Amino acid sequence: MVARARVEPRIAFESSALETIRSLVAAGLGIALLPHLATNHAPSNCRISELHGPPVERQVAILTKRGGIPSPNAQAFRKHPGDLDHTQNPRLEGVVNP
């Protein structure tokens, strides 16, 4: 996305904490690309701009306690057709599919 826009970002801060990211933007220290859900609590002095174009995909995984028994809801969620695909991400080695 950045390469297509032909811009070279100057990254000065990085964080995985949403509140920190929102605070840095509110302080005028840059911009942030966030999941839409994370913009629900945007500071009042920030503007949310929708991105248009091809959808952005995100890989997700289910983390559970080893040896624990997943709740009925967790078990139902894991049976969803979009089950984890170990072949796509070697970091998922040891993750158990139902």
C-alpha positions as CSV (number, residue, x, y, z in Angstrom):
1,M,0.0,0.0,0.0
2,V,2.8,2.4,0.9
3,A,4.9,1.5,-2.1
4,R,1.9,1.9,-4.4
5,A,1.3,5.5,-3.0
6,R,5.0,6.2,-3.7
7,V,5.8,7.5,-0.3
8,E,8.6,6.7,2.0
9,P,7.4,6.5,5.7
10,R,9.7,8.0,8.4
11,I,8.9,5.7,11.3
12,A,9.9,7.3,14.6
13,F,7.6,5.3,17.0
14,E,6.1,1.9,16.9
15,S,3.7,0.4,19.4
16,S,1.2,-2.5,19.6
17,A,-0.8,-0.8,22.3
18,L,-3.8,0.8,20.7
19,E,-4.2,3.5,23.4
20,T,-0.6,4.6,22.9
21,I,-1.0,4.7,19.1
22,R,-4.2,6.8,19.4
23,S,-2.4,9.2,21.9
24,L,0.6,9.6,19.6
25,V,-1.7,10.6,16.7
26,A,-3.8,12.9,18.9
27,A,-0.5,14.6,19.9
28,G,0.2,15.3,16.2
29,L,3.2,12.9,16.1
30,G,2.0,11.0,13.0
31,I,-0.7,8.8,11.5
32,A,-1.7,5.2,12.1
33,L,-3.2,2.4,10.1
34,L,-5.6,0.6,12.4
35,P,-8.3,-2.0,12.2
36,H,-11.6,-0.2,11.8
37,L,-12.8,-1.5,15.2
38,A,-9.8,0.2,16.9
39,T,-11.1,3.6,15.7
40,N,-14.2,3.4,17.9
41,H,-12.4,5.1,20.7
42,A,-10.5,7.7,18.6
43,P,-9.7,11.0,20.4
44,S,-12.1,13.8,19.4
45,N,-9.3,15.8,17.7
46,C,-8.6,12.9,15.3
47,R,-10.2,12.2,12.0
48,I,-11.0,8.7,10.7
49,S,-10.6,8.2,7.0
50,E,-11.9,5.1,5.3
51,L,-9.4,3.2,3.0
52,H,-10.8,2.0,-0.3
53,G,-9.4,-0.6,-2.6
54,P,-8.6,-4.3,-2.3
55,P,-9.4,-5.7,1.2
56,V,-6.6,-6.0,3.7
57,E,-6.4,-9.5,5.1
58,R,-5.1,-10.4,8.6
59,Q,-4.0,-13.8,9.8
60,V,-5.4,-14.8,13.1
61,A,-5.0,-17.8,15.3
62,I,-6.7,-19.2,18.4
63,L,-4.6,-19.3,21.6
64,T,-5.7,-21.7,24.4
65,K,-4.1,-23.0,27.5
66,R,-2.3,-26.3,26.9
67,G,-4.2,-29.2,28.4
68,G,-7.2,-27.1,29.0
69,I,-10.7,-28.0,27.8
70,P,-12.0,-25.4,25.4
71,S,-15.5,-24.0,26.2
72,P,-18.4,-25.1,24.0
73,N,-18.2,-21.7,22.3
74,A,-14.5,-22.0,21.6
75,Q,-15.0,-25.5,20.2
76,A,-17.8,-24.3,17.9
77,F,-15.6,-21.4,16.8
78,R,-12.7,-23.8,15.9
79,K,-15.0,-25.9,13.7
80,H,-15.7,-22.9,11.5
81,P,-14.8,-23.5,7.8
82,G,-11.8,-21.1,8.1
83,D,-9.8,-23.4,10.4
84,L,-6.2,-22.7,10.9
85,D,-3.9,-23.7,8.0
86,H,-0.5,-24.8,9.3
87,T,1.0,-24.8,5.9
88,Q,0.5,-21.1,5.5
89,N,2.4,-20.1,8.6
90,P,5.3,-22.1,10.0
91,R,5.0,-20.2,13.4
92,L,1.8,-22.2,14.0
93,E,3.8,-25.4,14.5
94,G,2.4,-27.2,17.5
95,V,-1.0,-25.5,17.2
96,V,-3.7,-28.2,17.3
97,N,-6.6,-28.2,14.8
98,P,-9.8,-29.8,15.9
